[in-house]
Structures are given as C-alpha cells and as structure tokens.
Amino acid sequence: MEVKIGVQYAPRELVIESSQSPAEVEKAVTEAIASEGTLSLVDEKGRRLIIPVDKLAYVEIAEAARGTVGFTAR
C-alpha cells in the first residue's frame, strides 16, 4: 500500500510503500494526532519514518496500483 505524507514547509511529499493495511495506517495517524506526538510508520524494507504531527499537512492512503499485463480493452 502506498502512503503519501505532506509535510509543512517541505517542497516534496514523502512517499512510502507499507505492508500495513489502510485501517492500521489510519489508526496510527489518528492516534498520533490525538496524542500530539509523532507519527511513526514502517515501510516494506523495515525503514522507520518518524514525523512530528505538528508539521503534518496531509496523509494520503492508497492501495498500490497494479499494472496490467498484455493487451486489454478499455
């Protein structure tokens, strides 16, 4: 699953691929905002991303787009 995170005063968004479900990521974001602490997520390679919630602009949670193979009619 792909998670895009906008950070205030940063020109680019942070994008990670996570093995967590959308519900798990949403819960982590909600809990971090409620506690006014930090948002901590782990990507598929085990790297940890920690962001202070007071710097969050937005969090976009999306399923990973799967490419099509071969010819398909649209």
N, C-alpha and C positions, 0 to 999 in steps of 0.2 A: 504494500500500500504506500502511496506517496503522500507526504505531508509537506506543505509549503508554509513557511513561517515568515511573516513580515515583521521586521524589527525597526523601531523608530530611528530615524536619522541614519539608516543604512541604505545605500543605493540599490542593493540587491536583496532578494529574499533568500532564505535558507531553504534548501530542498533536501529531504532525506527519504530514503526508502526504508520502511519499517515493517517488521513482521507482526507487529501488534495489530489488533482489529481496530476498525474505526471507533467502536464503542470504548475500547481501552484508551485510545488516544484522547477522545473527547473527555473521558473521566479524568485523565491526568491533567488536561488543560484546565478543566473546571475546578479541580482541587487546588491546582497551583494558583489560580486567580483568587479563589476564596481565601487561601492562606496568605496571599500577598507575598509569596516567596519566590521560588524559581520553578521553571518548567524544565523537567528532565525527561528526555526521550532517548531511546537506544535504536540505532539503525541496524540493518541486516548484517553488517560486518562486526557488530558489537561495539561500535564507537558511541560514546555518550555525548549528547548535546544538552547543554545547560544554559537557560536564558532567564534573566530576571523578568518577572511578569510585568513590572512597571515599564519595560521597554517594548512589550509586545504591541504590534499594530493589528495583526490578524493571524489566524491559523486556518489554513485550508486543508481539509482532509478529503482525499480522493482515492478511489480504487485505482490500482495500476492499470493503465490502458494496455490491452493485449492486442498485439498486431495480428493482422490476418496473413495467412499464407496462401499463395496461389491467387487465382483469379476469382473474384466474387462479383456478383451482380448487386448493384445498389439501387 
